[in-house]
Amino acid sequence: MPGPRRPTIAFVTIALVLHWTWETAHAVAYVNTDAPLVERFWHCLPMAIVDTAWSGAVVLAGYAASIALGLRPAMWIISATAGAVSAVIVERVAVETGRWTYNDLMPILPVVNVGLWPILQMSLLPPLAFYSATRFIKKTEPHRRPRTARPTTNRMS
């Protein structure tokens, strides 16, 4: 598959699997989500889809910022930081507006007063999905021979 579609599909697929698994596992730390695993699994799919798009934005922001700052090797740290900061904002707004409520299973970060699991999720999974997608593409990409220069012929003679 030529062009950017293959890496994008790899990233989206990996990010969706990671987020869906994470959301299903930590859903029990929220009020009214203590349903059986199969029900939680399907309940968490829409959130995992949103998280996947969010991950794409986090990785793109990290990539763009690292290039703009001339710190391309720091892309992973910048992406993780962008994910964590954006997660703090989202969690604060969601908790303050009553969109969701934590139960006793959610460890709370005292300084920002939000749950630990979503902060870890958005700081770890976007860079992990990007790294995994790039590794997958490198391993499955057919080896291409380098192009050789064609000899030029002088048609004027």
Secondary structure, 3 states (H helix, E strand, C coil): CCCCHHHHHHHHHHHHHHHHHHHHHHHHHECCCCCCHHHHHHHCHHHHHHHHHHHHHHHHHHHHHHHHCCCHHHHHHHHHHHHHHHHHHHHHHHHHCCCCCECCCCCEECCCCEEHHHHHHHHHHHHHHHHHHHHHHHHHCCCCCCCCCCCCCCCCC
